[in-house]
Amino acid sequence: MNLLLSMPGGAEWTLILIACFVLIVPYVLFLITLQNTLKAISPENRKMPPGNVWLMFIPLFNIVWLFIMIGYIADSIKAECNRLNITSNENRPTYNLGLGYAICSIAGSLLSFIHIGTLIFWIMYWVKVNEYKNLIIANKDNYQLDIEREQFHKTSPL
């Protein structure tokens, strides 16, 4: 660290490294939440593999992938909610917040004052996805109970 500070412009580089760390760590935690949400969803209801969230680190591709990923996550959550009999008043859970986040992130690169909107939508989307993940995990037993009921109430042909 002292070597970095003794270099010309060392203090600036230190600030840049700290800023990158402060920006990247929350984003990695966000992607981990998305990945864990997809892992909580049964494989037959996943519209994409959980590991594909890390494609967001590919420059330029991530602009398009964000819109695609948001749709896949929303559809995966909806399918899992249907399977577990979790009622949701949204047709595509988390989709509208995710879309707001994606649009603001693109618009923010054109108009810098929109970055605050991007941050707000990003946090709201993150919280909503995490809520659905916790709801899915808490209701995993619903599906097993339904299968057990079907097995128990089957009439055997005589």
RODOLUM-549314 format. One record per atom (N, C-alpha, C): atom name; residue number from 1; residue in one letter; x, y, z. Coordinates in steps of 0.1 Angstrom, whole numbers, m for minus. Example, Ala and Ser with C-alpha at 12.3 -4.5 7.8 and 13.67 -1.06 7.14 Angstrom:
// RODOLUM-549314
SITE N 1 A 132 m57 78
SITE CA 1 A 123 m45 78
SITE C 1 A 132 m33 78
SITE N 2 S 128 m22 71
SITE CA 2 S 137 m11 71
SITE C 2 S 129 0 79
END
This chain:
// RODOLUM-549314
SITE N 1 M 8 m12 0
SITE CA 1 M 0 0 0
SITE C 1 M 9 13 0
SITE N 2 N 20 12 8
SITE CA 2 N 29 24 8
SITE C 2 N 35 26 m5
SITE N 3 L 38 15 m12
SITE CA 3 L 44 16 m26
SITE C 3 L 34 23 m35
SITE N 4 L 22 20 m34
SITE CA 4 L 12 26 m42
SITE C 4 L 10 41 m40
SITE N 5 L 11 45 m27
SITE CA 5 L 10 59 m23
SITE C 5 L 22 67 m27
SITE N 6 S 34 60 m28
SITE CA 6 S 47 67 m31
SITE C 6 S 48 70 m46
SITE N 7 M 40 62 m54
SITE CA 7 M 41 64 m69
SITE C 7 M 34 77 m72
SITE N 8 P 38 83 m84
SITE CA 8 P 31 95 m88
SITE C 8 P 17 92 m91
SITE N 9 G 8 100 m86
SITE CA 9 G m7 98 m87
SITE C 9 G m11 86 m78
SITE N 10 G m3 82 m69
SITE CA 10 G m7 70 m60
SITE C 10 G m19 72 m52
SITE N 11 A m22 84 m47
SITE CA 11 A m34 87 m40
SITE C 11 A m46 85 m48
SITE N 12 E m45 90 m61
SITE CA 12 E m56 89 m70
SITE C 12 E m59 74 m73
SITE N 13 W m49 66 m75
SITE CA 13 W m51 52 m78
SITE C 13 W m57 45 m66
SITE N 14 T m53 49 m54
SITE CA 14 T m59 43 m42
SITE C 14 T m74 46 m41
SITE N 15 L m77 58 m44
SITE CA 15 L m92 62 m44
SITE C 15 L m99 54 m55
SITE N 16 I m93 52 m67
SITE CA 16 I m99 45 m77
SITE C 16 I m102 30 m73
SITE N 17 L m92 24 m67
SITE CA 17 L m93 10 m63
SITE C 17 L m104 9 m52
SITE N 18 I m104 18 m43
SITE CA 18 I m115 18 m32
SITE C 18 I m128 20 m39
SITE N 19 A m130 29 m48
SITE CA 19 A m143 31 m55
SITE C 19 A m147 19 m62
SITE N 20 C m138 12 m69
SITE CA 20 C m141 0 m77
SITE C 20 C m146 m11 m67
SITE N 21 F m139 m12 m56
SITE CA 21 F m143 m22 m46
SITE C 21 F m157 m19 m40
SITE N 22 V m159 m6 m37
SITE CA 22 V m172 m2 m32
SITE C 22 V m183 m5 m42
SITE N 23 L m181 m4 m55
SITE CA 23 L m191 m6 m65
SITE C 23 L m192 m21 m69
SITE N 24 I m181 m28 m69
SITE CA 24 I m182 m42 m74
SITE C 24 I m188 m51 m63
SITE N 25 V m184 m49 m51
SITE CA 25 V m189 m59 m40
SITE C 25 V m204 m59 m39
SITE N 26 P m211 m48 m39
SITE CA 26 P m226 m49 m38
SITE C 26 P m232 m55 m51
SITE N 27 Y m225 m53 m62
SITE CA 27 Y m230 m59 m75
SITE C 27 Y m228 m74 m74
SITE N 28 V m217 m79 m69
SITE CA 28 V m215 m93 m68
SITE C 28 V m225 m99 m58
SITE N 29 L m228 m92 m47
SITE CA 29 L m238 m97 m38
SITE C 29 L m252 m98 m44
SITE N 30 F m255 m88 m53
SITE CA 30 F m267 m88 m61
SITE C 30 F m268 m100 m70
SITE N 31 L m257 m103 m77
SITE CA 31 L m257 m114 m86
SITE C 31 L m258 m127 m78
SITE N 32 I m252 m128 m67
SITE CA 32 I m254 m140 m58
SITE C 32 I m268 m142 m54
SITE N 33 T m275 m131 m51
SITE CA 33 T m289 m132 m48
SITE C 33 T m297 m138 m59
SITE N 34 L m295 m133 m71
SITE CA 34 L m302 m138 m83
SITE C 34 L m299 m152 m85
SITE N 35 Q m286 m156 m84
SITE CA 35 Q m282 m170 m86
SITE C 35 Q m289 m179 m75
SITE N 36 N m289 m175 m63
SITE CA 36 N m295 m183 m52
SITE C 36 N m310 m184 m54
SITE N 37 T m316 m173 m60
SITE CA 37 T m331 m174 m63
SITE C 37 T m333 m185 m73
SITE N 38 L m325 m185 m83
SITE CA 38 L m327 m195 m94
SITE C 38 L m324 m209 m88
SITE N 39 K m315 m210 m79
SITE CA 39 K m312 m223 m73
SITE C 39 K m323 m228 m65
SITE N 40 A m330 m219 m58
SITE CA 40 A m342 m222 m50
SITE C 40 A m354 m227 m58
SITE N 41 I m354 m223 m71
SITE CA 41 I m365 m227 m80
SITE C 41 I m362 m241 m85
SITE N 42 S m372 m250 m86
SITE CA 42 S m370 m263 m90
SITE C 42 S m365 m263 m105
SITE N 43 P m356 m272 m108
SITE CA 43 P m350 m272 m122
SITE C 43 P m360 m272 m133
SITE N 44 E m372 m279 m132
SITE CA 44 E m381 m279 m143
SITE C 44 E m388 m265 m145
SITE N 45 N m387 m256 m135
SITE CA 45 N m393 m243 m136
SITE C 45 N m383 m232 m139
SITE N 46 R m370 m235 m139
SITE CA 46 R m360 m225 m143
SITE C 46 R m360 m223 m158
SITE N 47 K m360 m210 m161
SITE CA 47 K m359 m206 m175
SITE C 47 K m345 m204 m180
SITE N 48 M m336 m204 m170
SITE CA 48 M m321 m203 m173
SITE C 48 M m313 m209 m162
SITE N 49 P m301 m214 m165
SITE CA 49 P m293 m219 m154
SITE C 49 P m289 m208 m144
SITE N 50 P m288 m211 m131
SITE CA 50 P m284 m201 m122
SITE C 50 P m270 m194 m125
SITE N 51 G m261 m202 m130
SITE CA 51 G m248 m196 m133
SITE C 51 G m247 m186 m144
SITE N 52 N m258 m185 m151
SITE CA 52 N m258 m175 m162
SITE C 52 N m260 m161 m158
SITE N 53 V m262 m159 m145
SITE CA 53 V m263 m145 m140
SITE C 53 V m249 m138 m141
SITE N 54 W m239 m146 m141
SITE CA 54 W m225 m141 m141
SITE C 54 W m221 m136 m155
SITE N 55 L m230 m138 m165
SITE CA 55 L m228 m132 m178
SITE C 55 L m229 m117 m178
SITE N 56 M m234 m112 m167
SITE CA 56 M m235 m97 m165
SITE C 56 M m222 m90 m165
SITE N 57 F m211 m98 m163
SITE CA 57 F m198 m92 m163
SITE C 57 F m192 m90 m177
SITE N 58 I m199 m95 m187
SITE CA 58 I m193 m93 m201
SITE C 58 I m198 m79 m206
SITE N 59 P m188 m71 m209
SITE CA 59 P m191 m57 m213
SITE C 59 P m199 m57 m226
SITE N 60 L m208 m48 m228
SITE CA 60 L m217 m46 m239
SITE C 60 L m228 m57 m240
SITE N 61 F m224 m70 m239
SITE CA 61 F m233 m81 m239
SITE C 61 F m243 m79 m227
SITE N 62 N m238 m74 m216
SITE CA 62 N m246 m73 m204
SITE C 62 N m258 m64 m206
SITE N 63 I m257 m54 m215
SITE CA 63 I m268 m45 m218
SITE C 63 I m280 m53 m223
SITE N 64 V m278 m62 m232
SITE CA 64 V m289 m70 m238
SITE C 64 V m293 m81 m228
SITE N 65 W m283 m87 m222
SITE CA 65 W m285 m98 m213
SITE C 65 W m294 m94 m201
SITE N 66 L m292 m82 m196
SITE CA 66 L m300 m77 m185
SITE C 66 L m315 m79 m187
SITE N 67 F m319 m74 m199
SITE CA 67 F m333 m75 m203
SITE C 67 F m338 m89 m204
SITE N 68 I m330 m98 m210
SITE CA 68 I m333 m112 m211
SITE C 68 I m334 m119 m198
SITE N 69 M m324 m116 m190
SITE CA 69 M m323 m123 m176
SITE C 69 M m335 m119 m167
SITE N 70 I m339 m106 m168
SITE CA 70 I m350 m102 m160
SITE C 70 I m363 m109 m163
SITE N 71 G m365 m111 m176
SITE CA 71 G m376 m119 m181
SITE C 71 G m376 m133 m176
SITE N 72 Y m364 m139 m178
SITE CA 72 Y m362 m153 m174
SITE C 72 Y m365 m155 m159
SITE N 73 I m359 m146 m151
SITE CA 73 I m361 m147 m136
SITE C 73 I m376 m145 m133
SITE N 74 A m382 m136 m139
SITE CA 74 A m397 m133 m136
SITE C 74 A m405 m146 m139
SITE N 75 D m402 m151 m151
SITE CA 75 D m410 m163 m155
SITE C 75 D m407 m175 m147
SITE N 76 S m395 m177 m142
SITE CA 76 S m391 m188 m133
SITE C 76 S m398 m187 m120
SITE N 77 I m398 m174 m115
SITE CA 77 I m405 m172 m102
SITE C 77 I m420 m175 m103
SITE N 78 K m426 m171 m114
SITE CA 78 K m440 m173 m116
SITE C 78 K m443 m188 m117
SITE N 79 A m435 m195 m124
SITE CA 79 A m437 m209 m126
SITE C 79 A m436 m217 m112
SITE N 80 E m426 m212 m104
SITE CA 80 E m424 m219 m91
SITE C 80 E m435 m215 m82
SITE N 81 C m440 m203 m82
SITE CA 81 C m451 m199 m74
SITE C 81 C m464 m207 m77
SITE N 82 N m466 m209 m90
SITE CA 82 N m477 m217 m94
SITE C 82 N m476 m232 m89
SITE N 83 R m464 m237 m90
SITE CA 83 R m461 m251 m85
SITE C 83 R m463 m252 m70
SITE N 84 L m459 m242 m63
SITE CA 84 L m460 m243 m48
SITE C 84 L m473 m236 m43
SITE N 85 N m482 m233 m52
SITE CA 85 N m495 m226 m48
SITE C 85 N m493 m214 m40
SITE N 86 I m483 m206 m44
SITE CA 86 I m481 m193 m37
SITE C 86 I m488 m183 m46
SITE N 87 T m497 m175 m39
SITE CA 87 T m504 m165 m47
SITE C 87 T m496 m153 m49
SITE N 88 S m497 m148 m61
SITE CA 88 S m490 m136 m65
SITE C 88 S m499 m127 m73
SITE N 89 N m500 m114 m69
SITE CA 89 N m509 m105 m77
SITE C 89 N m502 m100 m89
SITE N 90 E m490 m104 m92
SITE CA 90 E m483 m100 m104
SITE C 90 E m483 m111 m114
SITE N 91 N m485 m108 m127
SITE CA 91 N m484 m117 m138
SITE C 91 N m470 m123 m139
SITE N 92 R m460 m114 m139
SITE CA 92 R m446 m118 m139
SITE C 92 R m439 m111 m127
SITE N 93 P m438 m118 m116
SITE CA 93 P m432 m112 m104
SITE C 93 P m418 m107 m106
SITE N 94 T m416 m96 m101
SITE CA 94 T m403 m88 m102
SITE C 94 T m400 m82 m116
SITE N 95 Y m408 m85 m126
SITE CA 95 Y m405 m81 m139
SITE C 95 Y m405 m65 m140
SITE N 96 N m416 m59 m135
SITE CA 96 N m417 m44 m137
SITE C 96 N m405 m37 m130
SITE N 97 L m402 m41 m118
SITE CA 97 L m391 m34 m111
SITE C 97 L m378 m37 m119
SITE N 98 G m376 m49 m124
SITE CA 98 G m364 m52 m131
SITE C 98 G m363 m44 m144
SITE N 99 L m374 m43 m151
SITE CA 99 L m375 m35 m163
SITE C 99 L m372 m21 m161
SITE N 100 G m377 m15 m150
SITE CA 100 G m374 m2 m146
SITE C 100 G m359 0 m143
SITE N 101 Y m353 m10 m137
SITE CA 101 Y m339 m9 m134
SITE C 101 Y m331 m10 m147
SITE N 102 A m335 m19 m156
SITE CA 102 A m327 m20 m169
SITE C 102 A m328 m7 m177
SITE N 103 I m340 m2 m178
SITE CA 103 I m342 11 m186
SITE C 103 I m335 22 m180
SITE N 104 C m335 24 m167
SITE CA 104 C m328 35 m160
SITE C 104 C m313 33 m162
SITE N 105 S m308 20 m162
SITE CA 105 S m294 19 m163
SITE C 105 S m289 23 m177
SITE N 106 I m297 20 m187
SITE CA 106 I m293 25 m201
SITE C 106 I m295 40 m202
SITE N 107 A m306 45 m197
SITE CA 107 A m308 59 m198
SITE C 107 A m298 67 m189
SITE N 108 G m293 61 m178
SITE CA 108 G m283 67 m170
SITE C 108 G m270 69 m177
SITE N 109 S m267 61 m187
SITE CA 109 S m255 63 m194
SITE C 109 S m256 74 m204
SITE N 110 L m268 78 m207
SITE CA 110 L m270 90 m215
SITE C 110 L m272 103 m207
SITE N 111 L m280 102 m197
SITE CA 111 L m283 113 m188
SITE C 111 L m279 110 m174
SITE N 112 S m269 116 m169
SITE CA 112 S m263 112 m156
SITE C 112 S m272 114 m144
SITE N 113 F m282 123 m145
SITE CA 113 F m291 125 m133
SITE C 113 F m300 114 m131
SITE N 114 I m301 105 m141
SITE CA 114 I m310 93 m139
SITE C 114 I m303 82 m131
SITE N 115 H m291 83 m128
SITE CA 115 H m284 73 m120
SITE C 115 H m291 71 m106
SITE N 116 I m296 81 m100
SITE CA 116 I m303 79 m88
SITE C 116 I m315 70 m89
SITE N 117 G m322 72 m101
SITE CA 117 G m334 63 m104
SITE C 117 G m329 49 m106
SITE N 118 T m317 47 m112
SITE CA 118 T m312 34 m114
SITE C 118 T m309 27 m101
SITE N 119 L m303 35 m92
SITE CA 119 L m299 29 m79
SITE C 119 L m312 25 m71
SITE N 120 I m322 34 m72
SITE CA 120 I m335 31 m65
SITE C 120 I m342 18 m70
SITE N 121 F m343 18 m84
SITE CA 121 F m349 6 m90
SITE C 121 F m340 m7 m87
SITE N 122 W m327 m5 m87
SITE CA 122 W m318 m17 m85
SITE C 122 W m321 m22 m71
SITE N 123 I m321 m14 m61
SITE CA 123 I m323 m18 m47
SITE C 123 I m337 m24 m46
SITE N 124 M m347 m18 m52
SITE CA 124 M m361 m23 m51
SITE C 124 M m362 m37 m57
SITE N 125 Y m356 m39 m69
SITE CA 125 Y m356 m51 m76
SITE C 125 Y m348 m62 m68
SITE N 126 W m337 m59 m62
SITE CA 126 W m329 m68 m54
SITE C 126 W m337 m73 m42
SITE N 127 V m344 m63 m36
SITE CA 127 V m352 m67 m24
SITE C 127 V m364 m76 m28
SITE N 128 K m370 m73 m39
SITE CA 128 K m382 m80 m43
SITE C 128 K m378 m95 m47
SITE N 129 V m367 m96 m54
SITE CA 129 V m362 m109 m58
SITE C 129 V m359 m117 m46
SITE N 130 N m352 m111 m36
SITE CA 130 N m349 m118 m24
SITE C 130 N m361 m122 m16
SITE N 131 E m371 m113 m16
SITE CA 131 E m384 m117 m9
SITE C 131 E m390 m129 m15
SITE N 132 Y m390 m130 m29
SITE CA 132 Y m396 m142 m35
SITE C 132 Y m387 m154 m33
SITE N 133 K m374 m152 m32
SITE CA 133 K m365 m164 m29
SITE C 133 K m369 m169 m16
SITE N 134 N m370 m161 m6
SITE CA 134 N m373 m165 8
SITE C 134 N m387 m171 8
SITE N 135 L m397 m166 1
SITE CA 135 L m410 m171 0
SITE C 135 L m410 m185 m6
SITE N 136 I m402 m187 m16
SITE CA 136 I m401 m200 m23
SITE C 136 I m395 m210 m13
SITE N 137 I m384 m206 m7
SITE CA 137 I m378 m215 3
SITE C 137 I m387 m219 14
SITE N 138 A m394 m209 19
SITE CA 138 A m404 m212 30
SITE C 138 A m415 m221 27
SITE N 139 N m419 m221 14
SITE CA 139 N m430 m229 9
SITE C 139 N m427 m242 1
SITE N 140 K m414 m246 2
SITE CA 140 K m410 m258 m5
SITE C 140 K m418 m270 m1
SITE N 141 D m423 m270 11
SITE CA 141 D m430 m282 16
SITE C 141 D m444 m283 10
SITE N 142 N m449 m272 4
SITE CA 142 N m463 m272 m1
SITE C 142 N m464 m282 m13
SITE N 143 Y m454 m283 m21
SITE CA 143 Y m455 m292 m32
SITE C 143 Y m455 m306 m27
SITE N 144 Q m447 m309 m17
SITE CA 144 Q m446 m323 m12
SITE C 144 Q m460 m327 m6
SITE N 145 L m466 m317 1
SITE CA 145 L m479 m320 8
SITE C 145 L m489 m323 m3
SITE N 146 D m489 m316 m14
SITE CA 146 D m499 m318 m25
SITE C 146 D m497 m332 m31
SITE N 147 I m485 m336 m33
SITE CA 147 I m482 m349 m38
SITE C 147 I m486 m360 m28
SITE N 148 E m483 m358 m16
SITE CA 148 E m488 m367 m5
SITE C 148 E m503 m369 m5
SITE N 149 R m510 m357 m6
SITE CA 149 R m524 m358 m6
SITE C 149 R m530 m365 m18
SITE N 150 E m524 m363 m30
SITE CA 150 E m528 m371 m42
SITE C 150 E m525 m386 m40
SITE N 151 Q m514 m389 m34
SITE CA 151 Q m511 m403 m32
SITE C 151 Q m521 m410 m22
SITE N 152 F m524 m402 m11
SITE CA 152 F m532 m407 m1
SITE C 152 F m547 m409 m5
SITE N 153 H m551 m399 m14
SITE CA 153 H m565 m400 m18
SITE C 153 H m568 m407 m31
SITE N 154 K m558 m414 m36
SITE CA 154 K m560 m422 m48
SITE C 154 K m569 m433 m45
SITE N 155 T m578 m436 m54
SITE CA 155 T m587 m447 m52
SITE C 155 T m581 m459 m60
SITE N 156 S m580 m470 m54
SITE CA 156 S m575 m481 m61
SITE C 156 S m586 m489 m68
SITE N 157 P m583 m492 m80
SITE CA 157 P m593 m500 m88
SITE C 157 P m595 m514 m82
SITE N 158 L m607 m518 m81
SITE CA 158 L m610 m531 m75
SITE C 158 L m614 m540 m86
END
